Amino acid sequence: GGGGNASDAQQRLEAALEDASAAYDVAQQALAQGDFAAYGEAQDDLLAALQRAEAAANELGLDELPAIPDVEGESASAAVP
């Protein structure tokens, strides 16, 4: 069938989003423990997962996804003078 590529991209998208969620959780736990080295590594993992998700979404033609919020949350924009 002709849907193999879309199915693969959908699976990659779902896996990347799961990876992003896990990396976010690890980052928050590391931050709570004051482990900034682990936090930095988790942020790198999060960025990589989001980039993979974006690539898979683009393959699926999902160009109209909502913007991914800043991982710092709303406090990042509030901190700008």
N, CA, C, O and CB atoms as a CASP TS submission, in Angstrom:
PFRMAT TS
TARGET T0000
AUTHOR 0000-0000-0000
METHOD Language model
MODEL 1
PARENT N/A
ATOM      1  N   GLY     1       0.813  -1.197   0.000  1.00  0.00           N
ATOM      2  CA  GLY     1       0.000   0.000   0.000  1.00  0.00           C
ATOM      3  C   GLY     1       0.843   1.241   0.000  1.00  0.00           C
ATOM      4  O   GLY     1       2.034   1.192   0.305  1.00  0.00           O
ATOM      5  N   GLY     2       0.233   2.361  -0.342  1.00  0.00           N
ATOM      6  CA  GLY     2       0.944   3.623  -0.418  1.00  0.00           C
ATOM      7  C   GLY     2       1.039   4.354   0.899  1.00  0.00           C
ATOM      8  O   GLY     2       1.650   5.421   0.956  1.00  0.00           O
ATOM      9  N   GLY     3       0.448   3.814   1.986  1.00  0.00           N
ATOM     10  CA  GLY     3       0.427   4.529   3.249  1.00  0.00           C
ATOM     11  C   GLY     3       1.575   4.215   4.176  1.00  0.00           C
ATOM     12  O   GLY     3       1.587   4.689   5.311  1.00  0.00           O
ATOM     13  N   GLY     4       2.547   3.426   3.730  1.00  0.00           N
ATOM     14  CA  GLY     4       3.643   3.026   4.596  1.00  0.00           C
ATOM     15  C   GLY     4       4.432   4.195   5.136  1.00  0.00           C
ATOM     16  O   GLY     4       4.741   4.234   6.327  1.00  0.00           O
ATOM     17  N   ASN     5       4.764   5.146   4.287  1.00  0.00           N
ATOM     18  CA  ASN     5       5.566   6.283   4.731  1.00  0.00           C
ATOM     19  C   ASN     5       4.823   7.125   5.756  1.00  0.00           C
ATOM     20  O   ASN     5       5.416   7.565   6.741  1.00  0.00           O
ATOM     21  CB  ASN     5       5.963   7.146   3.543  1.00  0.00           C
ATOM     22  N   ALA     6       3.541   7.354   5.539  1.00  0.00           N
ATOM     23  CA  ALA     6       2.750   8.131   6.498  1.00  0.00           C
ATOM     24  C   ALA     6       2.660   7.398   7.825  1.00  0.00           C
ATOM     25  O   ALA     6       2.731   8.011   8.890  1.00  0.00           O
ATOM     26  CB  ALA     6       1.339   8.408   5.947  1.00  0.00           C
ATOM     27  N   SER     7       2.502   6.073   7.755  1.00  0.00           N
ATOM     28  CA  SER     7       2.419   5.286   8.984  1.00  0.00           C
ATOM     29  C   SER     7       3.739   5.362   9.748  1.00  0.00           C
ATOM     30  O   SER     7       3.742   5.498  10.971  1.00  0.00           O
ATOM     31  CB  SER     7       2.062   3.813   8.668  1.00  0.00           C
ATOM     32  N   ASP     8       4.857   5.277   9.032  1.00  0.00           N
ATOM     33  CA  ASP     8       6.169   5.390   9.665  1.00  0.00           C
ATOM     34  C   ASP     8       6.343   6.762  10.298  1.00  0.00           C
ATOM     35  O   ASP     8       6.821   6.876  11.427  1.00  0.00           O
ATOM     36  CB  ASP     8       7.284   5.133   8.644  1.00  0.00           C
ATOM     37  N   ALA     9       5.955   7.794   9.573  1.00  0.00           N
ATOM     38  CA  ALA     9       6.088   9.154  10.094  1.00  0.00           C
ATOM     39  C   ALA     9       5.205   9.350  11.317  1.00  0.00           C
ATOM     40  O   ALA     9       5.608  10.012  12.274  1.00  0.00           O
ATOM     41  CB  ALA     9       5.731  10.184   9.013  1.00  0.00           C
ATOM     42  N   GLN    10       4.003   8.780  11.295  1.00  0.00           N
ATOM     43  CA  GLN    10       3.101   8.884  12.440  1.00  0.00           C
ATOM     44  C   GLN    10       3.716   8.200  13.660  1.00  0.00           C
ATOM     45  O   GLN    10       3.644   8.724  14.772  1.00  0.00           O
ATOM     46  CB  GLN    10       1.726   8.261  12.109  1.00  0.00           C
ATOM     47  N   GLN    11       4.320   7.032  13.451  1.00  0.00           N
ATOM     48  CA  GLN    11       4.960   6.318  14.551  1.00  0.00           C
ATOM     49  C   GLN    11       6.147   7.115  15.092  1.00  0.00           C
ATOM     50  O   GLN    11       6.352   7.181  16.304  1.00  0.00           O
ATOM     51  CB  GLN    11       5.418   4.922  14.092  1.00  0.00           C
ATOM     52  N   ARG    12       6.932   7.724  14.189  1.00  0.00           N
ATOM     53  CA  ARG    12       8.067   8.537  14.631  1.00  0.00           C
ATOM     54  C   ARG    12       7.598   9.762  15.398  1.00  0.00           C
ATOM     55  O   ARG    12       8.224  10.167  16.378  1.00  0.00           O
ATOM     56  CB  ARG    12       8.918   8.964  13.436  1.00  0.00           C
ATOM     57  N   LEU    13       6.485  10.357  14.948  1.00  0.00           N
ATOM     58  CA  LEU    13       5.927  11.515  15.644  1.00  0.00           C
ATOM     59  C   LEU    13       5.506  11.130  17.060  1.00  0.00           C
ATOM     60  O   LEU    13       5.839  11.819  18.024  1.00  0.00           O
ATOM     61  CB  LEU    13       4.726  12.093  14.865  1.00  0.00           C
ATOM     62  N   GLU    14       4.779  10.037  17.178  1.00  0.00           N
ATOM     63  CA  GLU    14       4.306   9.603  18.495  1.00  0.00           C
ATOM     64  C   GLU    14       5.477   9.261  19.415  1.00  0.00           C
ATOM     65  O   GLU    14       5.465   9.616  20.594  1.00  0.00           O
ATOM     66  CB  GLU    14       3.375   8.388  18.355  1.00  0.00           C
ATOM     67  N   ALA    15       6.490   8.572  18.879  1.00  0.00           N
ATOM     68  CA  ALA    15       7.654   8.206  19.686  1.00  0.00           C
ATOM     69  C   ALA    15       8.414   9.459  20.128  1.00  0.00           C
ATOM     70  O   ALA    15       8.865   9.546  21.270  1.00  0.00           O
ATOM     71  CB  ALA    15       8.587   7.262  18.893  1.00  0.00           C
ATOM     72  N   ALA    16       8.551  10.420  19.223  1.00  0.00           N
ATOM     73  CA  ALA    16       9.274  11.648  19.554  1.00  0.00           C
ATOM     74  C   ALA    16       8.535  12.434  20.632  1.00  0.00           C
ATOM     75  O   ALA    16       9.163  13.003  21.524  1.00  0.00           O
ATOM     76  CB  ALA    16       9.464  12.516  18.299  1.00  0.00           C
ATOM     77  N   LEU    17       7.217  12.471  20.557  1.00  0.00           N
ATOM     78  CA  LEU    17       6.443  13.183  21.575  1.00  0.00           C
ATOM     79  C   LEU    17       6.542  12.486  22.929  1.00  0.00           C
ATOM     80  O   LEU    17       6.598  13.143  23.968  1.00  0.00           O
ATOM     81  CB  LEU    17       4.975  13.295  21.149  1.00  0.00           C
ATOM     82  N   GLU    18       6.564  11.159  22.912  1.00  0.00           N
ATOM     83  CA  GLU    18       6.754  10.425  24.172  1.00  0.00           C
ATOM     84  C   GLU    18       8.144  10.711  24.740  1.00  0.00           C
ATOM     85  O   GLU    18       8.299  10.900  25.946  1.00  0.00           O
ATOM     86  CB  GLU    18       6.564   8.897  23.955  1.00  0.00           C
ATOM     87  N   ASP    19       9.158  10.742  23.861  1.00  0.00           N
ATOM     88  CA  ASP    19      10.519  11.048  24.309  1.00  0.00           C
ATOM     89  C   ASP    19      10.592  12.460  24.883  1.00  0.00           C
ATOM     90  O   ASP    19      11.256  12.694  25.893  1.00  0.00           O
ATOM     91  CB  ASP    19      11.520  10.894  23.146  1.00  0.00           C
ATOM     92  N   ALA    20       9.905  13.398  24.233  1.00  0.00           N
ATOM     93  CA  ALA    20       9.910  14.780  24.708  1.00  0.00           C
ATOM     94  C   ALA    20       9.272  14.869  26.092  1.00  0.00           C
ATOM     95  O   ALA    20       9.779  15.565  26.971  1.00  0.00           O
ATOM     96  CB  ALA    20       9.166  15.698  23.715  1.00  0.00           C
ATOM     97  N   SER    21       8.172  14.168  26.279  1.00  0.00           N
ATOM     98  CA  SER    21       7.489  14.177  27.571  1.00  0.00           C
ATOM     99  C   SER    21       8.390  13.590  28.660  1.00  0.00           C
ATOM    100  O   SER    21       8.471  14.124  29.766  1.00  0.00           O
ATOM    101  CB  SER    21       6.165  13.388  27.488  1.00  0.00           C
ATOM    102  N   ALA    22       9.064  12.488  28.334  1.00  0.00           N
ATOM    103  CA  ALA    22       9.957  11.856  29.310  1.00  0.00           C
ATOM    104  C   ALA    22      11.128  12.779  29.638  1.00  0.00           C
ATOM    105  O   ALA    22      11.510  12.907  30.801  1.00  0.00           O
ATOM    106  CB  ALA    22      10.477  10.503  28.776  1.00  0.00           C
ATOM    107  N   ALA    23      11.700  13.422  28.618  1.00  0.00           N
ATOM    108  CA  ALA    23      12.830  14.328  28.839  1.00  0.00           C
ATOM    109  C   ALA    23      12.408  15.521  29.688  1.00  0.00           C
ATOM    110  O   ALA    23      13.169  15.977  30.540  1.00  0.00           O
ATOM    111  CB  ALA    23      13.405  14.810  27.497  1.00  0.00           C
ATOM    112  N   TYR    24      11.210  16.021  29.462  1.00  0.00           N
ATOM    113  CA  TYR    24      10.696  17.131  30.265  1.00  0.00           C
ATOM    114  C   TYR    24      10.583  16.717  31.734  1.00  0.00           C
ATOM    115  O   TYR    24      10.969  17.462  32.635  1.00  0.00           O
ATOM    116  CB  TYR    24       9.322  17.599  29.730  1.00  0.00           C
ATOM    117  N   ASP    25      10.044  15.513  31.954  1.00  0.00           N
ATOM    118  CA  ASP    25       9.902  15.019  33.322  1.00  0.00           C
ATOM    119  C   ASP    25      11.259  14.876  34.005  1.00  0.00           C
ATOM    120  O   ASP    25      11.419  15.251  35.166  1.00  0.00           O
ATOM    121  CB  ASP    25       9.169  13.676  33.328  1.00  0.00           C
ATOM    122  N   VAL    26      12.241  14.330  33.275  1.00  0.00           N
ATOM    123  CA  VAL    26      13.587  14.184  33.825  1.00  0.00           C
ATOM    124  C   VAL    26      14.168  15.558  34.157  1.00  0.00           C
ATOM    125  O   VAL    26      14.793  15.741  35.202  1.00  0.00           O
ATOM    126  CB  VAL    26      14.507  13.431  32.830  1.00  0.00           C
ATOM    127  N   ALA    27      13.956  16.521  33.259  1.00  0.00           N
ATOM    128  CA  ALA    27      14.474  17.876  33.483  1.00  0.00           C
ATOM    129  C   ALA    27      13.867  18.493  34.739  1.00  0.00           C
ATOM    130  O   ALA    27      14.576  19.104  35.539  1.00  0.00           O
ATOM    131  CB  ALA    27      14.186  18.771  32.266  1.00  0.00           C
ATOM    132  N   GLN    28      12.571  18.337  34.910  1.00  0.00           N
ATOM    133  CA  GLN    28      11.916  18.920  36.075  1.00  0.00           C
ATOM    134  C   GLN    28      12.402  18.271  37.366  1.00  0.00           C
ATOM    135  O   GLN    28      12.589  18.949  38.376  1.00  0.00           O
ATOM    136  CB  GLN    28      10.403  18.779  35.957  1.00  0.00           C
ATOM    137  N   GLN    29      12.605  16.953  37.329  1.00  0.00           N
ATOM    138  CA  GLN    29      13.105  16.250  38.511  1.00  0.00           C
ATOM    139  C   GLN    29      14.528  16.711  38.821  1.00  0.00           C
ATOM    140  O   GLN    29      14.863  16.958  39.979  1.00  0.00           O
ATOM    141  CB  GLN    29      13.065  14.712  38.297  1.00  0.00           C
ATOM    142  N   ALA    30      15.364  16.828  37.787  1.00  0.00           N
ATOM    143  CA  ALA    30      16.750  17.267  37.989  1.00  0.00           C
ATOM    144  C   ALA    30      16.782  18.682  38.553  1.00  0.00           C
ATOM    145  O   ALA    30      17.576  18.981  39.444  1.00  0.00           O
ATOM    146  CB  ALA    30      17.542  17.204  36.665  1.00  0.00           C
ATOM    147  N   LEU    31      15.918  19.549  38.035  1.00  0.00           N
ATOM    148  CA  LEU    31      15.861  20.926  38.507  1.00  0.00           C
ATOM    149  C   LEU    31      15.453  20.965  39.980  1.00  0.00           C
ATOM    150  O   LEU    31      16.022  21.717  40.771  1.00  0.00           O
ATOM    151  CB  LEU    31      14.877  21.750  37.652  1.00  0.00           C
ATOM    152  N   ALA    32      14.471  20.153  40.335  1.00  0.00           N
ATOM    153  CA  ALA    32      14.010  20.111  41.722  1.00  0.00           C
ATOM    154  C   ALA    32      15.118  19.640  42.666  1.00  0.00           C
ATOM    155  O   ALA    32      15.159  20.025  43.835  1.00  0.00           O
ATOM    156  CB  ALA    32      12.790  19.194  41.847  1.00  0.00           C
ATOM    157  N   GLN    33      16.011  18.805  42.143  1.00  0.00           N
ATOM    158  CA  GLN    33      17.114  18.280  42.956  1.00  0.00           C
ATOM    159  C   GLN    33      18.355  19.166  42.874  1.00  0.00           C
ATOM    160  O   GLN    33      19.360  18.887  43.526  1.00  0.00           O
ATOM    161  CB  GLN    33      17.465  16.862  42.513  1.00  0.00           C
ATOM    162  N   GLY    34      18.290  20.222  42.083  1.00  0.00           N
ATOM    163  CA  GLY    34      19.437  21.108  41.931  1.00  0.00           C
ATOM    164  C   GLY    34      20.560  20.509  41.105  1.00  0.00           C
ATOM    165  O   GLY    34      21.700  20.965  41.192  1.00  0.00           O
ATOM    166  N   ASP    35      20.256  19.491  40.302  1.00  0.00           N
ATOM    167  CA  ASP    35      21.255  18.831  39.461  1.00  0.00           C
ATOM    168  C   ASP    35      21.236  19.489  38.086  1.00  0.00           C
ATOM    169  O   ASP    35      20.544  19.042  37.172  1.00  0.00           O
ATOM    170  CB  ASP    35      20.983  17.291  39.352  1.00  0.00           C
ATOM    171  N   PHE    36      22.017  20.563  37.966  1.00  0.00           N
ATOM    172  CA  PHE    36      21.958  21.355  36.743  1.00  0.00           C
ATOM    173  C   PHE    36      22.638  20.678  35.565  1.00  0.00           C
ATOM    174  O   PHE    36      22.302  20.963  34.416  1.00  0.00           O
ATOM    175  CB  PHE    36      22.584  22.696  36.976  1.00  0.00           C
ATOM    176  N   ALA    37      23.585  19.788  35.826  1.00  0.00           N
ATOM    177  CA  ALA    37      24.195  19.022  34.733  1.00  0.00           C
ATOM    178  C   ALA    37      23.159  18.090  34.103  1.00  0.00           C
ATOM    179  O   ALA    37      23.039  18.021  32.880  1.00  0.00           O
ATOM    180  CB  ALA    37      25.416  18.207  35.247  1.00  0.00           C
ATOM    181  N   ALA    38      22.413  17.375  34.947  1.00  0.00           N
ATOM    182  CA  ALA    38      21.371  16.480  34.446  1.00  0.00           C
ATOM    183  C   ALA    38      20.257  17.283  33.781  1.00  0.00           C
ATOM    184  O   ALA    38      19.681  16.854  32.782  1.00  0.00           O
ATOM    185  CB  ALA    38      20.800  15.616  35.589  1.00  0.00           C
ATOM    186  N   TYR    39      19.961  18.459  34.350  1.00  0.00           N
ATOM    187  CA  TYR    39      18.941  19.319  33.758  1.00  0.00           C
ATOM    188  C   TYR    39      19.345  19.719  32.337  1.00  0.00           C
ATOM    189  O   TYR    39      18.530  19.666  31.416  1.00  0.00           O
ATOM    190  CB  TYR    39      18.718  20.575  34.631  1.00  0.00           C
ATOM    191  N   GLY    40      20.601  20.117  32.167  1.00  0.00           N
ATOM    192  CA  GLY    40      21.081  20.506  30.843  1.00  0.00           C
ATOM    193  C   GLY    40      21.017  19.369  29.842  1.00  0.00           C
ATOM    194  O   GLY    40      20.635  19.564  28.688  1.00  0.00           O
ATOM    195  N   GLU    41      21.395  18.172  30.293  1.00  0.00           N
ATOM    196  CA  GLU    41      21.321  17.007  29.410  1.00  0.00           C
ATOM    197  C   GLU    41      19.872  16.719  29.021  1.00  0.00           C
ATOM    198  O   GLU    41      19.588  16.402  27.866  1.00  0.00           O
ATOM    199  CB  GLU    41      21.948  15.771  30.090  1.00  0.00           C
ATOM    200  N   ALA    42      18.963  16.829  29.978  1.00  0.00           N
ATOM    201  CA  ALA    42      17.556  16.573  29.700  1.00  0.00           C
ATOM    202  C   ALA    42      16.990  17.617  28.745  1.00  0.00           C
ATOM    203  O   ALA    42      16.151  17.300  27.902  1.00  0.00           O
ATOM    204  CB  ALA    42      16.752  16.554  30.998  1.00  0.00           C
ATOM    205  N   GLN    43      17.447  18.864  28.876  1.00  0.00           N
ATOM    206  CA  GLN    43      17.003  19.902  27.953  1.00  0.00           C
ATOM    207  C   GLN    43      17.491  19.603  26.539  1.00  0.00           C
ATOM    208  O   GLN    43      16.757  19.820  25.574  1.00  0.00           O
ATOM    209  CB  GLN    43      17.504  21.281  28.411  1.00  0.00           C
ATOM    210  N   ASP    44      18.732  19.101  26.405  1.00  0.00           N
ATOM    211  CA  ASP    44      19.240  18.708  25.094  1.00  0.00           C
ATOM    212  C   ASP    44      18.400  17.577  24.510  1.00  0.00           C
ATOM    213  O   ASP    44      18.079  17.580  23.322  1.00  0.00           O
ATOM    214  CB  ASP    44      20.713  18.283  25.192  1.00  0.00           C
ATOM    215  N   ASP    45      18.044  16.598  25.365  1.00  0.00           N
ATOM    216  CA  ASP    45      17.207  15.486  24.917  1.00  0.00           C
ATOM    217  C   ASP    45      15.831  15.980  24.490  1.00  0.00           C
ATOM    218  O   ASP    45      15.273  15.514  23.497  1.00  0.00           O
ATOM    219  CB  ASP    45      17.070  14.437  26.027  1.00  0.00           C
ATOM    220  N   LEU    46      15.290  16.928  25.250  1.00  0.00           N
ATOM    221  CA  LEU    46      13.987  17.499  24.930  1.00  0.00           C
ATOM    222  C   LEU    46      14.024  18.194  23.576  1.00  0.00           C
ATOM    223  O   LEU    46      13.141  17.987  22.744  1.00  0.00           O
ATOM    224  CB  LEU    46      13.546  18.482  26.020  1.00  0.00           C
ATOM    225  N   LEU    47      15.034  19.008  23.356  1.00  0.00           N
ATOM    226  CA  LEU    47      15.157  19.717  22.079  1.00  0.00           C
ATOM    227  C   LEU    47      15.272  18.733  20.926  1.00  0.00           C
ATOM    228  O   LEU    47      14.621  18.911  19.896  1.00  0.00           O
ATOM    229  CB  LEU    47      16.375  20.654  22.095  1.00  0.00           C
ATOM    230  N   ALA    48      16.085  17.703  21.082  1.00  0.00           N
ATOM    231  CA  ALA    48      16.257  16.709  20.022  1.00  0.00           C
ATOM    232  C   ALA    48      14.931  16.006  19.716  1.00  0.00           C
ATOM    233  O   ALA    48      14.591  15.785  18.554  1.00  0.00           O
ATOM    234  CB  ALA    48      17.329  15.674  20.423  1.00  0.00           C
ATOM    235  N   ALA    49      14.187  15.658  20.771  1.00  0.00           N
ATOM    236  CA  ALA    49      12.900  14.988  20.578  1.00  0.00           C
ATOM    237  C   ALA    49      11.907  15.901  19.870  1.00  0.00           C
ATOM    238  O   ALA    49      11.168  15.453  18.994  1.00  0.00           O
ATOM    239  CB  ALA    49      12.325  14.532  21.922  1.00  0.00           C
ATOM    240  N   LEU    50      11.885  17.175  20.243  1.00  0.00           N
ATOM    241  CA  LEU    50      10.973  18.124  19.591  1.00  0.00           C
ATOM    242  C   LEU    50      11.352  18.329  18.129  1.00  0.00           C
ATOM    243  O   LEU    50      10.480  18.487  17.274  1.00  0.00           O
ATOM    244  CB  LEU    50      10.980  19.472  20.329  1.00  0.00           C
ATOM    245  N   GLN    51      12.642  18.328  17.844  1.00  0.00           N
ATOM    246  CA  GLN    51      13.075  18.457  16.451  1.00  0.00           C
ATOM    247  C   GLN    51      12.652  17.236  15.635  1.00  0.00           C
ATOM    248  O   GLN    51      12.240  17.366  14.482  1.00  0.00           O
ATOM    249  CB  GLN    51      14.601  18.641  16.376  1.00  0.00           C
ATOM    250  N   ARG    52      12.756  16.036  16.245  1.00  0.00           N
ATOM    251  CA  ARG    52      12.300  14.823  15.551  1.00  0.00           C
ATOM    252  C   ARG    52      10.793  14.867  15.344  1.00  0.00           C
ATOM    253  O   ARG    52      10.299  14.460  14.292  1.00  0.00           O
ATOM    254  CB  ARG    52      12.691  13.557  16.346  1.00  0.00           C
ATOM    255  N   ALA    53      10.063  15.354  16.333  1.00  0.00           N
ATOM    256  CA  ALA    53       8.608  15.459  16.204  1.00  0.00           C
ATOM    257  C   ALA    53       8.235  16.425  15.087  1.00  0.00           C
ATOM    258  O   ALA    53       7.328  16.158  14.299  1.00  0.00           O
ATOM    259  CB  ALA    53       7.979  15.916  17.531  1.00  0.00           C
ATOM    260  N   GLU    54       8.940  17.544  15.026  1.00  0.00           N
ATOM    261  CA  GLU    54       8.663  18.532  13.983  1.00  0.00           C
ATOM    262  C   GLU    54       8.932  17.948  12.601  1.00  0.00           C
ATOM    263  O   GLU    54       8.146  18.150  11.676  1.00  0.00           O
ATOM    264  CB  GLU    54       9.510  19.797  14.199  1.00  0.00           C
ATOM    265  N   ALA    55      10.044  17.221  12.457  1.00  0.00           N
ATOM    266  CA  ALA    55      10.371  16.615  11.162  1.00  0.00           C
ATOM    267  C   ALA    55       9.296  15.613  10.740  1.00  0.00           C
ATOM    268  O   ALA    55       8.883  15.593   9.581  1.00  0.00           O
ATOM    269  CB  ALA    55      11.744  15.922  11.226  1.00  0.00           C
ATOM    270  N   ALA    56       8.848  14.787  11.678  1.00  0.00           N
ATOM    271  CA  ALA    56       7.811  13.802  11.367  1.00  0.00           C
ATOM    272  C   ALA    56       6.492  14.494  11.041  1.00  0.00           C
ATOM    273  O   ALA    56       5.782  14.078  10.126  1.00  0.00           O
ATOM    274  CB  ALA    56       7.622  12.826  12.541  1.00  0.00           C
ATOM    275  N   ALA    57       6.166  15.538  11.778  1.00  0.00           N
ATOM    276  CA  ALA    57       4.927  16.282  11.519  1.00  0.00           C
ATOM    277  C   ALA    57       4.966  16.913  10.134  1.00  0.00           C
ATOM    278  O   ALA    57       3.960  16.930   9.424  1.00  0.00           O
ATOM    279  CB  ALA    57       4.707  17.369  12.593  1.00  0.00           C
ATOM    280  N   ASN    58       6.126  17.429   9.753  1.00  0.00           N
ATOM    281  CA  ASN    58       6.258  18.016   8.424  1.00  0.00           C
ATOM    282  C   ASN    58       6.057  16.966   7.337  1.00  0.00           C
ATOM    283  O   ASN    58       5.445  17.247   6.307  1.00  0.00           O
ATOM    284  CB  ASN    58       7.627  18.678   8.269  1.00  0.00           C
ATOM    285  N   GLU    59       6.572  15.753   7.562  1.00  0.00           N
ATOM    286  CA  GLU    59       6.366  14.672   6.604  1.00  0.00           C
ATOM    287  C   GLU    59       4.888  14.343   6.450  1.00  0.00           C
ATOM    288  O   GLU    59       4.429  13.976   5.368  1.00  0.00           O
ATOM    289  CB  GLU    59       7.135  13.429   7.037  1.00  0.00           C
ATOM    290  N   LEU    60       4.156  14.479   7.540  1.00  0.00           N
ATOM    291  CA  LEU    60       2.721  14.189   7.522  1.00  0.00           C
ATOM    292  C   LEU    60       1.896  15.367   7.013  1.00  0.00           C
ATOM    293  O   LEU    60       0.675  15.270   6.892  1.00  0.00           O
ATOM    294  CB  LEU    60       2.253  13.804   8.913  1.00  0.00           C
ATOM    295  N   GLY    61       2.567  16.480   6.716  1.00  0.00           N
ATOM    296  CA  GLY    61       1.859  17.655   6.238  1.00  0.00           C
ATOM    297  C   GLY    61       1.153  18.412   7.341  1.00  0.00           C
ATOM    298  O   GLY    61       0.199  19.144   7.080  1.00  0.00           O
ATOM    299  N   LEU    62       1.611  18.246   8.572  1.00  0.00           N
ATOM    300  CA  LEU    62       0.991  18.926   9.713  1.00  0.00           C
ATOM    301  C   LEU    62       1.712  20.247   9.959  1.00  0.00           C
ATOM    302  O   LEU    62       2.353  20.438  10.992  1.00  0.00           O
ATOM    303  CB  LEU    62       1.029  18.031  10.992  1.00  0.00           C
ATOM    304  N   ASP    63       1.596  21.145   8.998  1.00  0.00           N
ATOM    305  CA  ASP    63       2.304  22.418   9.088  1.00  0.00           C
ATOM    306  C   ASP    63       1.609  23.405  10.014  1.00  0.00           C
ATOM    307  O   ASP    63       2.192  24.424  10.383  1.00  0.00           O
ATOM    308  CB  ASP    63       2.446  23.025   7.716  1.00  0.00           C
ATOM    309  N   GLU    64       0.379  23.114  10.388  1.00  0.00           N
ATOM    310  CA  GLU    64      -0.405  24.064  11.171  1.00  0.00           C
ATOM    311  C   GLU    64      -0.449  23.696  12.648  1.00  0.00           C
ATOM    312  O   GLU    64      -1.415  24.017  13.341  1.00  0.00           O
ATOM    313  CB  GLU    64      -1.813  24.147  10.624  1.00  0.00           C
ATOM    314  N   LEU    65       0.596  23.023  13.133  1.00  0.00           N
ATOM    315  CA  LEU    65       0.630  22.696  14.557  1.00  0.00           C
ATOM    316  C   LEU    65       0.788  23.963  15.374  1.00  0.00           C
ATOM    317  O   LEU    65       1.453  24.902  14.938  1.00  0.00           O
ATOM    318  CB  LEU    65       1.770  21.711  14.868  1.00  0.00           C
ATOM    319  N   PRO    66       0.184  24.002  16.560  1.00  0.00           N
ATOM    320  CA  PRO    66       0.390  25.162  17.429  1.00  0.00           C
ATOM    321  C   PRO    66       1.853  25.241  17.854  1.00  0.00           C
ATOM    322  O   PRO    66       2.544  24.225  17.932  1.00  0.00           O
ATOM    323  CB  PRO    66      -0.533  25.088  18.672  1.00  0.00           C
ATOM    324  N   ALA    67       2.304  26.433  18.121  1.00  0.00           N
ATOM    325  CA  ALA    67       3.689  26.631  18.557  1.00  0.00           C
ATOM    326  C   ALA    67       3.925  25.879  19.855  1.00  0.00           C
ATOM    327  O   ALA    67       3.063  25.853  20.733  1.00  0.00           O
ATOM    328  CB  ALA    67       4.008  28.138  18.737  1.00  0.00           C
ATOM    329  N   ILE    68       5.086  25.274  19.971  1.00  0.00           N
ATOM    330  CA  ILE    68       5.460  24.583  21.200  1.00  0.00           C
ATOM    331  C   ILE    68       5.863  25.641  22.214  1.00  0.00           C
ATOM    332  O   ILE    68       6.716  26.480  21.927  1.00  0.00           O
ATOM    333  CB  ILE    68       6.621  23.551  20.957  1.00  0.00           C
ATOM    334  N   PRO    69       5.259  25.612  23.399  1.00  0.00           N
ATOM    335  CA  PRO    69       5.590  26.643  24.396  1.00  0.00           C
ATOM    336  C   PRO    69       7.027  26.534  24.868  1.00  0.00           C
ATOM    337  O   PRO    69       7.631  25.463  24.808  1.00  0.00           O
ATOM    338  CB  PRO    69       4.655  26.543  25.592  1.00  0.00           C
ATOM    339  N   ASP    70       7.557  27.621  25.326  1.00  0.00           N
ATOM    340  CA  ASP    70       8.893  27.658  25.899  1.00  0.00           C
ATOM    341  C   ASP    70       8.935  26.690  27.078  1.00  0.00           C
ATOM    342  O   ASP    70       8.017  26.669  27.898  1.00  0.00           O
ATOM    343  CB  ASP    70       9.280  29.106  26.341  1.00  0.00           C
ATOM    344  N   VAL    71       9.998  25.887  27.168  1.00  0.00           N
ATOM    345  CA  VAL    71      10.077  24.894  28.239  1.00  0.00           C
ATOM    346  C   VAL    71      10.143  25.535  29.610  1.00  0.00           C
ATOM    347  O   VAL    71       9.887  24.867  30.612  1.00  0.00           O
ATOM    348  CB  VAL    71      11.280  24.005  28.039  1.00  0.00           C
ATOM    349  N   GLU    72      10.483  26.823  29.681  1.00  0.00           N
ATOM    350  CA  GLU    72      10.515  27.521  30.957  1.00  0.00           C
ATOM    351  C   GLU    72       9.102  27.887  31.418  1.00  0.00           C
ATOM    352  O   GLU    72       8.893  28.232  32.581  1.00  0.00           O
ATOM    353  CB  GLU    72      11.382  28.781  30.850  1.00  0.00           C
ATOM    354  N   GLY    73       8.140  27.808  30.505  1.00  0.00           N
ATOM    355  CA  GLY    73       6.775  28.182  30.849  1.00  0.00           C
ATOM    356  C   GLY    73       6.570  29.678  30.718  1.00  0.00           C
ATOM    357  O   GLY    73       7.421  30.389  30.183  1.00  0.00           O
ATOM    358  N   GLU    74       5.450  30.144  31.204  1.00  0.00           N
ATOM    359  CA  GLU    74       5.104  31.551  31.056  1.00  0.00           C
ATOM    360  C   GLU    74       6.042  32.461  31.843  1.00  0.00           C
ATOM    361  O   GLU    74       6.163  33.644  31.525  1.00  0.00           O
ATOM    362  CB  GLU    74       3.676  31.780  31.499  1.00  0.00           C
ATOM    363  N   SER    75       6.699  31.931  32.853  1.00  0.00           N
ATOM    364  CA  SER    75       7.572  32.757  33.667  1.00  0.00           C
ATOM    365  C   SER    75       8.734  33.331  32.854  1.00  0.00           C
ATOM    366  O   SER    75       9.285  34.374  33.206  1.00  0.00           O
ATOM    367  CB  SER    75       8.104  31.951  34.836  1.00  0.00           C
ATOM    368  N   ALA    76       9.105  32.648  31.763  1.00  0.00           N
ATOM    369  CA  ALA    76      10.220  33.134  30.939  1.00  0.00           C
ATOM    370  C   ALA    76       9.875  34.482  30.315  1.00  0.00           C
ATOM    371  O   ALA    76      10.691  35.403  30.322  1.00  0.00           O
ATOM    372  CB  ALA    76      10.570  32.110  29.836  1.00  0.00           C
ATOM    373  N   SER    77       8.650  34.592  29.771  1.00  0.00           N
ATOM    374  CA  SER    77       8.273  35.854  29.157  1.00  0.00           C
ATOM    375  C   SER    77       7.994  36.928  30.216  1.00  0.00           C
ATOM    376  O   SER    77       8.201  38.116  29.966  1.00  0.00           O
ATOM    377  CB  SER    77       7.047  35.656  28.267  1.00  0.00           C
ATOM    378  N   ALA    78       7.532  36.516  31.376  1.00  0.00           N
ATOM    379  CA  ALA    78       7.249  37.475  32.449  1.00  0.00           C
ATOM    380  C   ALA    78       8.532  38.070  33.020  1.00  0.00           C
ATOM    381  O   ALA    78       8.528  39.170  33.572  1.00  0.00           O
ATOM    382  CB  ALA    78       6.448  36.802  33.564  1.00  0.00           C
ATOM    383  N   ALA    79       9.644  37.319  32.877  1.00  0.00           N
ATOM    384  CA  ALA    79      10.897  37.784  33.455  1.00  0.00           C
ATOM    385  C   ALA    79      11.579  38.818  32.580  1.00  0.00           C
ATOM    386  O   ALA    79      12.527  39.471  33.017  1.00  0.00           O
ATOM    387  CB  ALA    79      11.825  36.620  33.687  1.00  0.00           C
ATOM    388  N   VAL    80      11.108  38.978  31.345  1.00  0.00           N
ATOM    389  CA  VAL    80      11.726  39.959  30.454  1.00  0.00           C
ATOM    390  C   VAL    80      11.317  41.352  30.897  1.00  0.00           C
ATOM    391  O   VAL    80      10.126  41.609  31.076  1.00  0.00           O
ATOM    392  CB  VAL    80      11.323  39.710  28.972  1.00  0.00           C
ATOM    393  N   PRO    81      12.257  42.244  31.077  1.00  0.00           N
ATOM    394  CA  PRO    81      11.902  43.599  31.556  1.00  0.00           C
ATOM    395  C   PRO    81      11.085  44.374  30.543  1.00  0.00           C
ATOM    396  O   PRO    81      10.713  45.520  30.797  1.00  0.00           O
ATOM    397  CB  PRO    81      13.157  44.387  31.892  1.00  0.00           C
TER
END
